[in-house]
């Protein structure tokens, strides 16, 4: 896997996203951005760069989401610099088959994006499964991290961490044959994804078209099912490895802000409290929101992002 990155950019005005039907009467201005296709080896990572001031907010998605989970949030971030992107295998990025999709591989995707766009100082904002990616990168590059903001995510084993049922099924090697068979039956796979999404609250009225957007990735060609299966099977090893690094969080001296929707049954307030205990510089905010606080309450989340203290470059 090559480490060389190239980027092709085309400036365009932001178009209406699939998650913005409910904002037709909003007075919040849409923002323009530069599009980039960032090469990592032979494959392209799709990224958007919103020009602005201050350390760049790096908005990161989990699985099975993509960067559109931040469409409602970005307009509220005003003139701040923002970068959002799809990891390889998701959204508008390439989806190579027989590829080693792991959390560690996604750290390389993040590095490729930052290198290609020439961004030095960042405020990392992971959600869901991108938590381990952001936290490990922050531990390894503290001099480049102005702050870390955690949105309903995880890192290591935690007392109240609850693994979603569909994830548990796919992660269990005993059911590998069943998982392969499900991937070949779109109706079965889509039903399971829809059911799991509903447990997270993705079908709630406020989520708009989030669930169809997620399901569309699996129905397309190439599908995101291979990345989903690979990352899910990587999850136990990732949790194990990160549990061994848990003590390092005590030494992380950059500002950390934990923003969790308290209604999430999986990445729940107990997980947020566990983070708060692990990071000595952290502040904890529990909102009356669900798994996607950036969708449920974008204005409130934006206020917390814009007010986060940042560490100047040393």
HUBELUR-V878159 format. One record per residue. N is the residue number from 1. PHI is phi in whole degrees, 0 to 359 (none if undefined). OMEGA is omega in radians with two decimals (none if undefined). D_LAST is the distance of its C-alpha to the last C-alpha in whole Angstrom. Layout:
n,phi,omega,d_last
N,PHI,OMEGA,D_LAST
N,PHI,OMEGA,D_LAST
//
This chain:
n,phi,omega,d_last
1,none,-3.07,32
2,287,3.10,30
3,257,-3.12,26
4,283,3.13,27
5,239,2.99,27
6,236,-3.13,28
7,222,3.03,28
8,245,-3.05,31
9,239,3.05,31
10,223,-3.10,33
11,277,-3.13,32
12,210,3.04,35
13,280,-3.12,35
14,295,3.08,35
15,266,3.13,38
16,298,-3.11,39
17,265,3.12,38
18,296,-3.09,40
19,252,-3.02,39
20,242,3.13,39
21,301,-3.05,43
22,280,-3.10,43
23,248,-3.08,41
24,297,-3.12,43
25,260,-3.10,44
26,288,3.08,40
27,267,3.11,39
28,290,-3.09,35
29,279,2.99,35
30,292,-3.10,34
31,246,3.07,31
32,275,-3.08,31
33,211,3.02,29
34,256,3.11,29
35,268,-3.14,30
36,224,2.91,29
37,248,-3.01,31
38,260,-3.10,28
39,279,2.96,30
40,238,-2.96,29
41,67,-3.12,32
42,267,-2.97,35
43,243,-3.04,34
44,256,3.04,33
45,258,3.12,30
46,274,-3.14,31
47,221,3.02,28
48,236,-3.14,27
49,240,3.09,25
50,261,-3.10,25
51,295,3.13,23
52,175,-3.06,21
53,259,3.02,18
54,76,3.03,15
55,303,-3.05,13
56,287,2.93,17
57,287,3.10,19
58,255,-3.05,20
59,269,-2.97,23
60,239,-3.11,25
61,262,3.04,28
62,260,3.04,30
63,237,0.26,34
64,259,-3.12,36
65,267,2.95,35
66,212,-2.98,33
67,295,-3.12,30
68,294,3.09,33
69,293,3.12,32
70,255,-3.07,30
71,299,-3.14,32
72,282,-3.06,33
73,279,-2.97,30
74,305,-3.14,28
75,300,-3.14,30
76,277,-3.13,29
77,271,2.98,25
78,55,-3.06,26
79,268,3.12,24
80,282,3.08,21
81,290,-3.09,20
82,224,3.00,22
83,232,3.03,22
84,226,-3.06,25
85,203,3.03,27
86,258,3.01,30
87,299,3.05,29
88,306,-3.13,32
89,99,-3.02,35
90,228,3.02,35
91,54,-3.07,36
92,266,3.08,35
93,277,3.11,34
94,298,-3.10,36
95,232,-3.12,38
96,296,3.06,39
97,272,-3.13,41
98,52,-3.10,41
99,247,-3.10,37
100,280,3.13,35
101,285,3.11,34
102,218,3.06,32
103,298,3.12,28
104,296,3.08,27
105,299,-3.14,28
106,290,3.00,26
107,299,3.08,23
108,294,3.07,24
109,299,3.12,25
110,300,3.13,22
111,299,-3.14,20
112,298,3.14,23
113,296,-3.10,22
114,295,3.13,19
115,294,-3.08,19
116,294,-3.10,22
117,268,3.07,21
118,65,-3.11,18
119,266,-3.09,16
120,261,-3.08,12
121,257,-3.02,10
122,225,2.88,13
123,247,-3.10,15
124,281,-3.11,17
125,231,3.11,21
126,272,3.04,23
127,228,3.04,27
128,57,-2.98,30
129,288,3.08,29
130,275,3.09,26
131,303,3.11,25
132,301,3.13,25
133,299,-3.08,23
134,293,-3.06,20
135,293,3.12,19
136,295,3.11,20
137,296,3.13,18
138,295,3.11,15
139,296,-3.10,16
140,276,-3.11,15
141,226,-3.05,12
142,299,-3.11,10
143,293,-3.13,7
144,258,-3.07,9
145,258,3.08,10
146,278,3.09,10
147,192,3.10,13
148,231,3.14,16
149,237,-3.06,20
150,254,3.10,23
151,249,3.07,26
152,34,-3.08,29
153,224,3.13,28
154,214,3.08,28
155,218,-3.06,27
156,224,3.07,29
157,300,3.11,32
158,220,-3.03,33
159,306,-3.06,36
160,255,3.13,37
161,300,-3.13,35
162,242,-3.14,38
163,282,3.12,38
164,303,-3.02,40
165,301,-3.12,44
166,294,3.09,44
167,296,3.13,41
168,300,-3.13,42
169,296,-3.08,45
170,290,-3.10,44
171,287,-3.08,41
172,279,-3.13,44
173,300,3.12,46
174,296,-3.11,49
175,251,-3.10,49
176,300,-3.13,48
177,295,3.11,51
178,297,3.13,52
179,298,3.12,48
180,298,-3.13,49
181,294,3.13,52
182,297,-3.12,51
183,295,3.13,49
184,271,-3.14,52
185,244,-3.04,53
186,307,-3.10,51
187,295,3.13,53
188,294,-3.12,53
189,298,-3.12,49
190,294,3.11,48
191,298,-3.13,50
192,296,3.12,48
193,296,3.13,45
194,297,3.13,46
195,299,-3.13,47
196,294,3.10,44
197,299,3.13,42
198,294,3.10,45
199,294,3.09,44
200,281,-3.09,40
201,98,-3.09,42
202,292,-3.14,41
203,267,-3.14,45
204,297,-3.09,44
205,307,-3.10,45
206,292,-3.10,42
207,276,3.08,41
208,59,-3.05,43
209,254,-3.12,43
210,301,-3.07,40
211,298,3.06,43
212,301,3.13,44
213,297,3.12,41
214,294,-3.10,40
215,296,-3.13,44
216,301,3.14,44
217,296,-3.10,41
218,278,-3.13,44
219,279,-3.07,47
220,285,3.07,45
221,233,-0.03,46
222,288,-3.08,44
223,269,3.04,43
224,273,-3.13,40
225,296,3.10,42
226,302,3.06,41
227,299,-3.14,37
228,299,-3.13,38
229,295,-3.11,40
230,296,-3.14,38
231,293,3.11,35
232,294,3.12,37
233,291,3.11,39
234,281,-3.01,35
235,301,-3.13,34
236,301,3.14,36
237,293,3.11,34
238,296,3.12,31
239,299,-3.13,31
240,296,-3.13,32
241,296,-3.12,29
242,288,3.07,27
243,298,3.09,29
244,290,-3.14,28
245,264,-3.00,24
246,305,-3.12,25
247,297,-3.13,24
248,293,-3.14,20
249,297,3.13,20
250,295,-3.09,20
251,265,-3.11,17
252,284,-2.99,15
253,254,3.08,12
254,276,3.10,11
255,300,3.11,14
256,232,3.08,17
257,239,-3.11,20
258,254,-3.11,24
259,239,-3.09,26
260,240,2.89,30
261,285,-3.01,33
262,288,-3.12,35
263,273,3.14,38
264,285,-3.11,37
265,281,-3.07,39
266,256,3.04,37
267,267,-2.86,34
268,266,-3.14,35
269,304,3.09,33
270,297,3.08,34
271,294,3.10,31
272,299,3.12,29
273,298,3.12,30
274,297,3.05,29
275,299,-3.09,25
276,299,3.09,25
277,288,-3.06,26
278,283,-3.12,24
279,260,-3.08,20
280,293,-3.11,20
281,264,-2.97,18
282,272,2.96,20
283,241,-3.08,22
284,244,3.08,26
285,231,3.07,28
286,258,-3.08,31
287,256,3.08,33
288,278,-3.10,37
289,225,3.13,36
290,257,-3.06,37
291,295,-3.11,35
292,247,-3.13,33
293,298,3.13,32
294,290,3.04,31
295,265,-3.11,34
296,290,-3.07,36
297,216,-3.04,34
298,300,-3.11,31
299,292,3.13,31
300,293,3.12,30
301,295,3.13,28
302,299,3.12,26
303,301,-3.14,26
304,290,3.08,24
305,291,-3.07,22
306,291,-3.11,21
307,262,-3.11,21
308,293,3.08,18
309,292,-3.14,15
310,239,3.10,12
311,271,3.13,8
312,293,-3.13,6
313,297,3.12,4
314,273,none,0
//
